[in-house]
Amino acid sequence: MAYTVRTRLIAGESRSDPTVFVLEDGHGSIAEVWPGLGFNCFRWEAVRDHKRLSLLYADPALFQEGRPTRSGIPVLFPFPNRIRGGKFDFEGRTYQLELTDSSKLHAIHGFACRQPWRVIDYGADTASAWVTGEFRCSVDAPASLASWPADHQLRLTVRLGDGLLRLEAEVHNPDTKPLPWGLGYHPYFCMPFDTSDAANCTIQAPASEFWVLDGNLPTGERRSVDKKRDLNSPRNFVDLQLDDVLTTLPSRTPRADGLIERGTIHAAQNCSLRMYCSPVFRELVVFTPPHRQAFALEPYTCTTNAANLGAEGGWRVLAPGATERLVVELSV
C-alpha cells in the first residue's frame, strides 16, 4: 500500500496549535491525531471488505470546546482515572494535585491529556504511516511538576497499518528520583461502527473479578464478576450500562509479539474490533457514556486510585533513567 502522512489545520482553532496529522493508506483507511489536544487520535476509519468502518467516536463539539477526555483516544498519564482527593504519599512526602474531575473532589486522568504535545517524528513506508509525539512534564506542563514526585516523559507513536491502529508507548524517567506512574487509554468506540444497528452490537471482555467502587473509587475489595459485569461471553450493547474496573484478566497465551487479547466489539456483517495489549495492562475499565453513541474499553496498567493502593492496585515505579515500553493494538 502507498501509506502517506500529511497535515491539515482546524479552521478557527485559536486555543492551541490547530495542526492535525493525517495518516492514510491510499485505499480509504485514515487516522487523524491532534497533538494540540493531548496527542488525541480522534478519528480512525478502516475499509474492510469494501465497507467503511467509522471506529472512533468524536464529540460533535470537539473543535468548538476541545474537551480532551470525551472523544477519540485520550491518553491518561502519569495516572489514569481518579486519585482520591488528589492526594497521595510517596517516599515520605505528601503530594496534592489539582481537583479536576467533574465533582471537583478528586484529580482525574493525569496531566498529558490536557496539554499540547510536541511532534518529534512522522513518516510512512509500505507497511504503515505513523506520527510520534512526546510529553514531558517539565517542558509541557511545568506547573504540574511540583505536584508529582519526579519528572516524567511519555513518547507515543500512533501507527496506522492494514486494518490496524497501534499505540506504541515509551514511558521514561528523565529524573534522578524514582517515578511512580500509571498509563491508560480511554478509547471511545462508535456504536455501531458499521452501517448496522447498535442493537446488533456485542461486547466481550474476559475478566474474572471487578473492583468494588464507592463513589467511583475502589474500596480495595475485589469480587468475582456478577451478572451485570460478566463480559466473558458476548453481551448485547443495548443491555449494558457500565462504569466499572475489571481485573484479574486471563493470562492467555500471548501472540509471538507478546500481546494478549483483552476485548472484542462485534458488529453486524461479521465486523469485529479486537484489542490486544502488552501484559502490563492488567485492568480494563468498561464504560457506557450517557449519550450511548459509543462504548469505552479502557486498558490501564493500574486501577483507579492506585497511588493510594500501591502495588496491589498496579502502581508502578520506574528507576531514574529507566524506560518501559508498552503496546496497545486495535485490529479490525
Secondary structure, 3 states (H helix, E strand, C coil): CCCEEEEEECCCCCCCCCEEEEEECCCCCEEEEEHHHCCEEEEEEEEECCEEEECECCCCCHHHHCCCCCCCCCEEECCCCEEHHHEEEECCEEEECCCCCCCCCCEECECHHHCCCEEEEEEECCCCEEEEEEEEHHHHCHHHHHHCCCCCEEEEEEEEECCEEEEEEEEECCCCCCEEECCEECCEEECCCCCCCHHHCEEECCCCEEEEEECCEEEEEEEECCCCCCCCCCEEHHHCCCEEEEECCCCCCCCCCCCEEEEEEEECCCEEEEEEECCCCCEEEEECCCCCCEEEEEEECCCCCHHHCHHHHCCEEECCCCEEEEEEEEEC
